[in-house]
Amino acid sequence: MESRSRSVLPAAGVRHGSPLKRPRIRRWIVASSWLAVAAVVSIAVAAWLGSRATIIKNELEASTQLIPALKENIAGEMPEEARTTVAQLRSHTAAARDAAEDPLWTLAAAVPGLGVNFSAIAEIARSADDVSTLGLVPLVKVFNSLNWNSLLPSTAGTDLESIRTASPSVSAAAHAVRASTERLNAIDASNLWPEVAEPLMRARQQLQTVTGALDESANAAQIAPGMLGAEGPRNYLLMIQNNAEARASGGIPGALAVLNLDKGKLTLGAQSSAGDVGVMSPTLPVDIEQQQIYSGRLGKYMQDVNLTPDFPTAANTAQAMWQRKSGQHVDGVISIDPVALGYILDATGPIKITDSNLKAVARGGLPTELSGKNVVPTLLSDVYAKIDQPKLQDAYFAVVAREIFAALSGGQGNSKGLLEGITRGASEGRVLVWSSMIDEQALIAKYPLSGSITGPSVAPAQFGVYFNDGTGAKMDYYVKRTVQLVKECTDDDFGQVKVRVTSTNTAPADAATSLPEYVTGGGLFGVPPGSVQTNVVIYGPAQANVENAAVDGKKTAFAANRQSGRPLGTVTVTLAPGQTSTVELTFSKIVQHTEPNVVVTPTVQAVKDVVLATKPADCVSGK
C-alpha cells in the first residue's frame, strides 16, 4: 500500500515545467513581440512615407497648374497678379520640399536599391522649390522694370537704367535654375521606377527650356544697355546682305550705313555701298586657314568678306575696311537681309518711297509703298528690271534703308511684333551681330546670332551648308534648294552622314535675253547668261572626315579642307534654266553621338522649306 501513496517522479529531463524549456518559450514570445512591433512600425513607416509621397505629388501638381496663369500674367503685363501667382506657387513647392526633407524620407533615400527613387523624388521637390524661390520670386520683384520694349531704339531715346538695375536679379534667377537643371540631369534614371522616372524626365525638359530662356534674358540684360549706348555713344556698321547674289552668311553686302546709338536713341549716319568702299590695297590680313579656303578676296573686297560663313571673321574684316576707307571707327557690325527687313515691316507697317528722282529713273515705276509682302521681290528682283544703272540701284537701296530705320526708330507699329520679327530673323541666320568689345562678343558668341561656325553656339553634331555665288550676278533669286542629312550604317561605333543638297534653277528658259544683263552677268565671268554657278561648301562636325562627293549620283572631285578642326568639302555646280542637280558629300568617323543638325545659308526661301527632316539609316537592309 505504501507504494500506492508514493509519488511517481518523472525521469530526469522530462519533467513538466522544466527550466530548460522556459527560456526558449520566453525567447519565442519576445521574438514574436518584436516581429509584431517591427511589422507595425513597418506599416506605420510605409503609411507615413506614402502620405509624404501623396503630399509631394499633390503639391507639385498644384504648382504646375499655376504655370499657365503665371504665363498669362506676364504676357498681359500684370505684375501684381504675377506676384500673387508666384506666392501661391511658392507655397506649394515649399510644402513639397518639406515633405521630401522629412527624416524618414531621408532615411528611405539611403536604403540600397529602393533608396534611389526616394532620393530622386526629393531632388525634384528641392529643384522645384529652388526655381520658385530663387528664380521666380526675384524675377517678379523686378517685373515692372524688366521692360524689354525699352531695348527697342527710338528717335527720342529710352530709359535703359531699368534693365541695368534688373540685370543682377535676372542673372541670379538664371543661375538658380541652371543649378537645379544640372542636379536633375545628374540623376541616373536607369534604375528608377517608371512612376519616378517619368516625372523626372518631364522636370528635366521643362527646366531645360526655362534655363535657356533665362540665360538669354540674363545675357541680354547684361550687355544690351551698353550696346545701345547707355554708357556712351556707339556706332555700328550696318550691312544689308543681298540674297540675290549668294554669300555664305546670306548674300553680297550691298547697301551699307552707320547706325548711331546714344542712350537708346537711334540715328542713321553715313550711307554707302560695298562698291564705294573700293579695293583694299594692300589686302587686309585674314585668318590663314580661311584665306586658303576662300582666297585673299576675303581681305580685298567688301563684297567678299562673307565668302566665309564665320560672321565674326567677316565682321572684323568689314570693320577694318570701313575704317580704312572712311577713317571712322565702328564698335561693331550688324547684318540683315531683305527677308528680315520684311519681318520688321510686318510690325511697323508699310513705308513710303518719296524720292522723286528715284521714281523718275525707274522704268514703269517701282512700288511707292513697301511692305512685308513686297519688299523681297522689289529689292531682290524688280529693282534690277526697273533701274539699269548700278549707282541708282544703290541709291534706291539707301532710300529704302533710310525709310525703314526711320519707321523703326520712330516707334511705328507695335513693339511686340517688332521684337518677334527681329527674333525670327536671328533664329534663321538673317540677323547677325558682332561686337568689337571682347566681353560683349563672348556672350554674343553663345548664340546663333553670332554667326560663328565654332564655339559654344555650335551644336556637337552640327553640319553646315553654305552657298557662294560664282556667276558674278543676281541669279540666286531664281534658285530653289533643299538640304537633307541622311544617316548611314557603319560597322563601328562612329557615325556616318551623307549631306544631300538639291538645287533647281527656276529662271525662265529665255533668261539669257529676258532678264537684264546685270542680273544674268552677261557671261562676264564665263558662266552662260541665264545659268547659275554656285560653290556649295559643306562643313561636318569637328574631328570627322569628309570621304567623297557625288553630283547626280556620279562620283566627282571636290576641294577638301579643314577650318578650326571641322572638315569641309567644296563642289561647284552650274545650272542652266530649268535644270536640277544634287550634290552629296559623305562624312565619316563622326564621334559625336547626339542627333545631327544642319545650318544653312539663308536664302530667299523660307528656311523651313530648305531644311528637310533627317533621314534615318535603314541598317536592316544595309542602306
ZALUM-799300 format. One record per residue (C-alpha): residue number from 1; x, y, z. Coordinates in pm, whole numbers, plus 50000, padded with zeros to 5 digits. Layout:
N
i x y z
NUM X Y Z .
...
***
This chain:
623
i x y z
1 50000 50000 50000 .
2 50291 50218 50068 .
3 50388 50204 49704 .
4 50048 50345 49602 .
5 50090 50656 49813 .
6 50436 50729 49683 .
7 50465 50999 49420 .
8 50579 50884 49084 .
9 50870 51107 48981 .
10 50922 51165 48612 .
11 51250 51078 48458 .
12 51520 51341 48469 .
13 51497 51597 48184 .
14 51136 51524 48104 .
15 50957 51694 48388 .
16 50671 51932 48306 .
17 50769 52295 48356 .
18 51137 52217 48325 .
19 51364 52528 48342 .
20 51536 52404 48023 .
21 51228 52480 47813 .
22 51116 52803 47969 .
23 51393 53030 47811 .
24 51304 52904 47465 .
25 50944 52995 47517 .
26 51037 53335 47652 .
27 51271 53397 47358 .
28 50999 53293 47117 .
29 50749 53524 47286 .
30 50999 53813 47283 .
31 51090 53750 46918 .
32 50726 53731 46822 .
33 50662 54053 47006 .
34 50947 54227 46827 .
35 50831 54092 46493 .
36 50486 54223 46564 .
37 50628 54558 46668 .
38 50851 54566 46358 .
39 50554 54483 46139 .
40 50351 54756 46299 .
41 50641 55001 46264 .
42 50698 54897 45903 .
43 50333 54951 45826 .
44 50343 55285 46002 .
45 50661 55390 45818 .
46 50517 55277 45487 .
47 50197 55467 45561 .
48 50394 55773 45664 .
49 50614 55760 45352 .
50 50303 55708 45144 .
51 50144 56015 45298 .
52 50464 56215 45225 .
53 50461 56089 44865 .
54 50098 56194 44829 .
55 50176 56541 44964 .
56 50474 56581 44729 .
57 50270 56464 44430 .
58 49969 56683 44507 .
59 50173 56994 44588 .
60 50391 56968 44276 .
61 50084 56911 44059 .
62 49918 57214 44217 .
63 50224 57427 44143 .
64 50230 57304 43783 .
65 49868 57403 43736 .
66 49959 57763 43824 .
67 50214 57795 43542 .
68 49955 57884 43270 .
69 49818 58160 43495 .
70 50169 58295 43553 .
71 50238 58298 43179 .
72 49912 58486 43129 .
73 50007 58739 43398 .
74 50343 58801 43236 .
75 50209 58818 42880 .
76 49936 59057 42994 .
77 50189 59275 43180 .
78 50011 59228 43515 .
79 50288 59249 43777 .
80 50066 59239 44089 .
81 49881 58932 43963 .
82 50215 58770 43877 .
83 50341 58827 44233 .
84 50025 58670 44376 .
85 50053 58369 44147 .
86 50422 58318 44233 .
87 50342 58339 44606 .
88 50083 58063 44564 .
89 50322 57856 44356 .
90 50595 57907 44615 .
91 50368 57780 44896 .
92 50307 57455 44705 .
93 50674 57391 44619 .
94 50775 57468 44980 .
95 50525 57213 45109 .
96 50656 56953 44864 .
97 51014 57023 44972 .
98 50925 56999 45342 .
99 50766 56659 45283 .
100 51072 56540 45089 .
101 51308 56654 45367 .
102 51120 56454 45632 .
103 51368 56244 45842 .
104 51203 55916 45748 .
105 51211 56012 45378 .
106 51580 56093 45415 .
107 51641 55752 45576 .
108 51447 55579 45299 .
109 51666 55753 45042 .
110 51970 55584 45199 .
111 51831 55230 45159 .
112 52028 55037 44893 .
113 51830 54971 44579 .
114 51496 55133 44656 .
115 51651 55446 44803 .
116 51740 55599 44466 .
117 51369 55653 44399 .
118 51317 55846 44722 .
119 51633 56044 44654 .
120 51519 56134 44302 .
121 51177 56250 44424 .
122 51343 56463 44692 .
123 51567 56624 44429 .
124 51269 56703 44208 .
125 51093 56870 44501 .
126 51405 57067 44601 .
127 51462 57180 44243 .
128 51101 57292 44205 .
129 51128 57495 44525 .
130 51463 57647 44423 .
131 51317 57752 44088 .
132 51021 57922 44254 .
133 51218 58074 44544 .
134 51547 58168 44378 .
135 51417 58206 44024 .
136 51060 58327 44002 .
137 51044 58535 44321 .
138 51339 58764 44226 .
139 51208 58797 43872 .
140 50860 58915 43970 .
141 51017 59168 44207 .
142 51179 59342 43907 .
143 50885 59271 43677 .
144 50795 59637 43635 .
145 51148 59743 43548 .
146 51215 59442 43324 .
147 51060 59605 43016 .
148 51222 59453 42710 .
149 51044 59706 42491 .
150 51291 59959 42625 .
151 51561 59778 42428 .
152 51400 59897 42105 .
153 51584 60206 41979 .
154 51388 60524 41913 .
155 51449 60880 41798 .
156 51373 61006 42149 .
157 51595 60758 42333 .
158 51486 60525 42609 .
159 51543 60454 42977 .
160 51800 60175 42984 .
161 51874 60208 43355 .
162 51578 59987 43449 .
163 51722 59696 43252 .
164 52066 59751 43407 .
165 51913 59758 43756 .
166 51724 59435 43692 .
167 52027 59257 43549 .
168 52161 59110 43880 .
169 51819 58964 43967 .
170 51784 58808 43624 .
171 52137 58665 43643 .
172 52072 58521 43991 .
173 51749 58361 43872 .
174 51925 58211 43570 .
175 52199 58070 43792 .
176 51949 57911 44032 .
177 51752 57744 43755 .
178 52069 57629 43581 .
179 52196 57470 43905 .
180 51864 57288 43951 .
181 51879 57163 43593 .
182 52231 57030 43644 .
183 52128 56846 43961 .
184 51835 56677 43789 .
185 52048 56588 43486 .
186 52298 56419 43719 .
187 52038 56165 43840 .
188 52076 55818 43686 .
189 51722 55734 43574 .
190 51803 55383 43452 .
191 51717 55214 43785 .
192 51419 55428 43883 .
193 51060 55313 43900 .
194 50858 55430 43597 .
195 50639 55631 43835 .
196 50952 55828 43932 .
197 51144 55828 43604 .
198 50863 55984 43402 .
199 50815 56292 43625 .
200 51193 56329 43634 .
201 51212 56341 43254 .
202 50929 56596 43239 .
203 51101 56812 43501 .
204 51427 56797 43305 .
205 51261 56904 42983 .
206 51070 57188 43147 .
207 51377 57319 43327 .
208 51590 57293 43015 .
209 51352 57526 42832 .
210 51338 57769 43123 .
211 51716 57761 43164 .
212 51775 57860 42802 .
213 51526 58145 42816 .
214 51662 58279 43147 .
215 52024 58257 43031 .
216 51933 58453 42720 .
217 51749 58714 42928 .
218 52037 58742 43173 .
219 52293 58790 42898 .
220 52071 59042 42716 .
221 52019 59240 43036 .
222 52392 59238 43093 .
223 52515 59364 42756 .
224 52220 59526 42574 .
225 52217 59856 42765 .
226 52585 59913 42691 .
227 52546 59817 42325 .
228 52256 60063 42298 .
229 52472 60347 42425 .
230 52384 60357 42795 .
231 52749 60425 42886 .
232 52833 60640 42584 .
233 52755 60666 42211 .
234 52803 60356 41995 .
235 52842 60331 41619 .
236 52768 60016 41420 .
237 52825 59934 41057 .
238 52501 59804 40907 .
239 52540 59559 40618 .
240 52231 59470 40417 .
241 52309 59134 40259 .
242 52159 59078 39916 .
243 52037 58716 39886 .
244 52010 58751 39505 .
245 52389 58703 39494 .
246 52471 58436 39747 .
247 52743 58456 40004 .
248 52798 58201 40280 .
249 52635 58413 40551 .
250 52346 58521 40327 .
251 52426 58748 40036 .
252 52669 59000 39898 .
253 52696 59309 40121 .
254 52520 59573 39913 .
255 52393 59877 40098 .
256 52599 60000 40396 .
257 52513 60251 40665 .
258 52631 60360 41007 .
259 52384 60330 41293 .
260 52441 60571 41582 .
261 52304 60472 41924 .
262 52316 60701 42225 .
263 52113 60606 42534 .
264 51877 60412 42310 .
265 51836 60696 42063 .
266 51884 60570 41707 .
267 52002 60786 41420 .
268 52120 60686 41075 .
269 52467 60814 40990 .
270 52668 60790 40670 .
271 52528 60567 40393 .
272 52736 60395 40130 .
273 52771 60072 39933 .
274 53023 59791 39917 .
275 53129 59914 39574 .
276 53208 60259 39713 .
277 53447 60107 39968 .
278 53668 60000 39679 .
279 53965 59765 39667 .
280 54184 59721 39974 .
281 54548 59773 39879 .
282 54737 59629 40048 .
283 54497 59347 40121 .
284 54389 59325 40484 .
285 54525 59026 40677 .
286 54275 58749 40747 .
287 54287 58410 40916 .
288 54530 58190 40719 .
289 54306 57881 40727 .
290 54012 58074 40583 .
291 54227 58254 40327 .
292 54343 57917 40194 .
293 53981 57807 40156 .
294 53821 58127 40027 .
295 54123 58312 39879 .
296 54265 58653 39959 .
297 53945 58817 39833 .
298 53826 58799 40196 .
299 54056 59090 40279 .
300 54040 59269 39946 .
301 53674 59342 39866 .
302 53389 59438 40095 .
303 53164 59235 39863 .
304 53359 58920 39957 .
305 53421 58950 40331 .
306 53146 58694 40389 .
307 53261 58428 40147 .
308 53343 58264 40480 .
309 53039 58151 40679 .
310 53211 58264 41001 .
311 53047 58602 41063 .
312 53290 58719 41336 .
313 53569 58691 41077 .
314 53363 58871 40810 .
315 53252 59146 41051 .
316 53602 59206 41187 .
317 53730 59246 40831 .
318 53439 59473 40732 .
319 53509 59695 41035 .
320 53873 59731 40929 .
321 53777 59806 40567 .
322 53529 60074 40674 .
323 53784 60239 40899 .
324 54050 60239 40626 .
325 53808 60384 40373 .
326 53622 60639 40588 .
327 53853 60693 40881 .
328 53561 60616 41116 .
329 53589 60352 41386 .
330 53274 60146 41445 .
331 53208 59946 41760 .
332 53054 59651 41584 .
333 52878 59519 41276 .
334 52510 59430 41227 .
335 52394 59233 40926 .
336 52038 59194 40799 .
337 51881 59069 40477 .
338 51567 59178 40287 .
339 51364 58887 40424 .
340 51432 59008 40780 .
341 51351 59363 40669 .
342 51016 59220 40564 .
343 50964 59086 40916 .
344 51031 59437 41051 .
345 50787 59590 40803 .
346 50522 59339 40911 .
347 50545 59504 41254 .
348 50598 59870 41160 .
349 50353 59871 40871 .
350 50431 59993 40516 .
351 50681 60266 40436 .
352 50651 60518 40153 .
353 50925 60585 39899 .
354 50904 60959 39841 .
355 51226 61030 39649 .
356 51100 61176 39319 .
357 51437 61132 39147 .
358 51428 60757 39202 .
359 51073 60734 39072 .
360 51175 60908 38755 .
361 51457 60665 38672 .
362 51252 60351 38736 .
363 51115 60233 38405 .
364 50748 60152 38451 .
365 50780 60252 38816 .
366 50861 60062 39133 .
367 50619 60040 39426 .
368 50579 60371 39606 .
369 50495 60176 39919 .
370 50693 59882 40058 .
371 50552 59626 40300 .
372 50647 59287 40438 .
373 50475 59131 40136 .
374 50654 59309 39852 .
375 50990 59419 39992 .
376 51174 59096 39898 .
377 51077 59078 39529 .
378 51121 59455 39498 .
379 51475 59464 39641 .
380 51600 59133 39500 .
381 51441 59134 39155 .
382 51224 59427 39044 .
383 51481 59694 39118 .
384 51718 59540 38861 .
385 51445 59520 38598 .
386 51336 59881 38653 .
387 51670 60054 38722 .
388 51957 59961 38496 .
389 52233 60173 38650 .
390 52413 60020 38950 .
391 52467 60362 39110 .
392 52096 60434 39100 .
393 52019 60086 39231 .
394 52243 60161 39528 .
395 52062 60493 39574 .
396 51729 60312 39583 .
397 51857 60067 39845 .
398 51983 60361 40050 .
399 51642 60531 40043 .
400 51468 60209 40145 .
401 51711 60155 40433 .
402 51663 60514 40548 .
403 51283 60488 40547 .
404 51277 60150 40723 .
405 51504 60268 41002 .
406 51311 60591 41031 .
407 50998 60381 41092 .
408 51190 60160 41336 .
409 51334 60446 41539 .
410 51012 60649 41521 .
411 50819 60385 41713 .
412 50597 60299 41416 .
413 50398 59979 41468 .
414 50388 59756 41776 .
415 50697 59671 41978 .
416 50592 59311 42046 .
417 50564 59235 41674 .
418 50895 59409 41613 .
419 51077 59203 41875 .
420 50921 58886 41736 .
421 51027 58979 41382 .
422 51386 59051 41482 .
423 51397 58733 41691 .
424 51267 58531 41398 .
425 51525 58683 41168 .
426 51801 58599 41415 .
427 51682 58239 41451 .
428 51702 58199 41071 .
429 52050 58350 41046 .
430 51917 58662 40872 .
431 52015 58897 41157 .
432 52376 58871 41276 .
433 52564 59081 41532 .
434 52932 59124 41615 .
435 53083 59349 41880 .
436 53443 59463 41896 .
437 53411 59466 42277 .
438 53562 59138 42395 .
439 53327 59083 42691 .
440 53019 59157 42480 .
441 53132 58932 42198 .
442 53198 58648 42445 .
443 52829 58650 42537 .
444 52706 58700 42179 .
445 52919 58401 42074 .
446 52694 58173 42283 .
447 52405 58220 42040 .
448 52333 58167 41668 .
449 52301 58547 41647 .
450 52682 58549 41635 .
451 52700 58355 41308 .
452 53002 58162 41441 .
453 53097 57826 41292 .
454 53289 57722 41605 .
455 53241 57774 41976 .
456 52951 57746 42222 .
457 52679 57834 41970 .
458 52762 57533 41754 .
459 52589 57203 41839 .
460 52819 56898 41882 .
461 52699 56716 41568 .
462 52633 57025 41357 .
463 52667 57033 40981 .
464 52677 57350 40772 .
465 52572 57400 40411 .
466 52674 57732 40258 .
467 52642 57884 39912 .
468 52877 58125 39737 .
469 52779 58268 39401 .
470 53019 58201 39114 .
471 52812 58375 38844 .
472 52902 58729 38941 .
473 52537 58831 38908 .
474 52197 58828 39079 .
475 52067 58489 38967 .
476 52034 58329 39312 .
477 51689 58487 39337 .
478 51578 58213 39096 .
479 51746 57917 39268 .
480 51539 57686 39490 .
481 51724 57448 39719 .
482 51668 57169 39971 .
483 51917 57029 40221 .
484 51886 56692 40393 .
485 52103 56486 40627 .
486 52098 56113 40553 .
487 52228 55881 40824 .
488 52417 55575 40704 .
489 52507 55242 40860 .
490 52861 55165 40976 .
491 53050 54862 41111 .
492 53198 55054 41405 .
493 53094 55294 41680 .
494 53145 55600 41461 .
495 52864 55776 41281 .
496 52839 55842 40908 .
497 52618 56103 40743 .
498 52557 56197 40382 .
499 52465 56560 40322 .
500 52234 56595 40022 .
501 52185 56935 39857 .
502 51942 56966 39566 .
503 51929 57288 39363 .
504 51699 57398 39080 .
505 51738 57698 38853 .
506 51380 57827 38816 .
507 51472 58114 38584 .
508 51268 58131 38258 .
509 51402 57936 37961 .
510 51477 58262 37780 .
511 51651 58413 38084 .
512 51958 58497 37876 .
513 51756 58758 37687 .
514 51451 58828 37902 .
515 51643 58916 38218 .
516 51866 59226 38250 .
517 52234 59170 38188 .
518 52307 59295 38539 .
519 52101 59000 38669 .
520 52244 58729 38442 .
521 52601 58856 38446 .
522 52612 58856 38068 .
523 52873 58581 38068 .
524 53131 58818 38217 .
525 53280 58550 38441 .
526 53248 58262 38196 .
527 52902 58147 38303 .
528 52646 58144 38017 .
529 52374 58410 38064 .
530 52072 58258 38239 .
531 52279 57987 38408 .
532 52375 57990 38775 .
533 52710 57880 38911 .
534 52737 57807 39283 .
535 53019 57694 39506 .
536 52849 57458 39753 .
537 53052 57443 40075 .
538 52960 57173 40328 .
539 53102 57151 40680 .
540 53091 56844 40903 .
541 53127 56815 41283 .
542 53469 56862 41443 .
543 53706 56561 41417 .
544 53504 56392 41142 .
545 53636 56320 40790 .
546 53489 56411 40454 .
547 53514 56093 40246 .
548 53374 56151 39899 .
549 53148 56368 39685 .
550 52896 56295 39411 .
551 52694 56506 39172 .
552 52372 56349 39045 .
553 52489 56010 39167 .
554 52831 56020 38999 .
555 53149 56048 39199 .
556 53319 56382 39149 .
557 53630 56567 39254 .
558 53599 56817 39537 .
559 53818 57052 39738 .
560 53876 56919 40090 .
561 53988 57145 40374 .
562 53960 57195 40749 .
563 53863 57504 40946 .
564 53903 57511 41323 .
565 53901 57132 41330 .
566 53587 57098 41117 .
567 53615 56910 40785 .
568 53465 57069 40476 .
569 53429 56998 40109 .
570 53350 57232 39820 .
571 53179 57136 39494 .
572 53100 57376 39211 .
573 52771 57331 39028 .
574 52640 57512 38718 .
575 52269 57501 38636 .
576 52102 57608 38314 .
577 51743 57741 38332 .
578 51510 57460 38444 .
579 51797 57230 38542 .
580 51814 57044 38875 .
581 52125 56894 39030 .
582 52201 56711 39355 .
583 52532 56734 39539 .
584 52617 56474 39804 .
585 52911 56477 40044 .
586 52969 56188 40285 .
587 53123 56246 40628 .
588 53261 55955 40830 .
589 53428 55888 41166 .
590 53173 56109 41344 .
591 53249 56079 41714 .
592 52951 56279 41841 .
593 52657 56059 41939 .
594 52399 56338 41958 .
595 52132 56394 41696 .
596 52284 56580 41398 .
597 52151 56916 41285 .
598 52228 57144 40993 .
599 52268 57520 40949 .
600 52225 57668 40601 .
601 52287 57994 40421 .
602 51965 58198 40450 .
603 51820 58248 40102 .
604 51503 58395 39953 .
605 51323 58075 40053 .
606 51182 58012 40398 .
607 51435 57811 40597 .
608 51166 57552 40682 .
609 51129 57483 40310 .
610 51503 57439 40262 .
611 51594 57209 40553 .
612 51425 56870 40525 .
613 51385 56619 40806 .
614 51686 56398 40871 .
615 51656 56060 40701 .
616 51734 55774 40941 .
617 51961 55485 40849 .
618 51799 55161 40734 .
619 52050 54917 40879 .
620 51823 54615 40827 .
621 51856 54635 40452 .
622 52206 54782 40479 .
623 52115 55123 40342 .
***
